[in-house]
Amino acid sequence: MSKIDFHVHITPPEISADWRKYAEKEPYFSMLSHGPRNKFASAPDIIAALDTAGFDKAVVFGFAFNDAGLCRYVNDYVIDSVTRYPDRLIGFMVVPPGGVELEDEIQRCHAAGLRGVGELFPEGQDFDIADTRQTAALAAACTHFNIPLLIHANEPLGHHYPGKTKIGLRSQEQFIENNPGLEIVLAHWGGGLLFYETMPEMREKCRNVYYDTAASPLLYDPSVYRAASAIGLSEKILFGSDFPLLPHSRYIDALAASGISLSEQEQMLGGNAIKLLNGR
């Protein structure tokens, strides 16, 4: 079974080398870039990290800027990187959900081989995921091209960190309810939304929702994997490292210590991603 990292940030070297210039006009990018853990990774950096960790592939995406031109710029880098490493990298695209060029950019990137949208930042890109007026075009385009949408989420409790936003579980539920035909990936364990799938009505609503494990070692102890298994969600958990934030080894050690079966670990480490991306 292939090992696939579903959550990897890729940055054009030109932006990495002069990130402060871009931060001046992009407040959310500025906040994250000034964070003590911030790092940037190019395509060769990601390939080296995959080789070191023994992973076969990674889903990569650029930073979701507010500016449509910057989104196109990082999308072009993703397209180029996937072209150079077709057997190792799977590209997603980023767009500003309120941008007038949204549909054209999704069509352009899809035609170039990108296979999903995200990671988008509701607060960072100033859109309300619960408001259909602000998300209808985005959801419709993803549904039309049959591609999944990866959205940033975070837990409402616990310690503060750069990137922890005010997006609530209710807003996520409303977005899911508004788009029953859309396949959605909620980053960072969905901010804990997965635990509410113990409620039958939430299990039904979230039938097309997946959760990635990005930043998990900074948020939860290894029992979170066992909890997901106990709820019956092993088939909906996607391994995501949030690289270059953390090395893959931090996650592999946690998985090994979690107590879940090897078959469940294989599902999370790649089987579920293959199922979600099949045919895309």
Beta strands, then each sheet from edge to edge (+ up, - down):
strand 1: 4-9
strand 2: 57-61
strand 3: 89-91
strand 4: 117-120
strand 5: 149-151
strand 6: 184-186
strand 7: 209-212
strand 8: 237-238
sheet 1: 1+ 2+ 3+
sheet 2: 4+ 5+ 6+ 7+ 8+
end
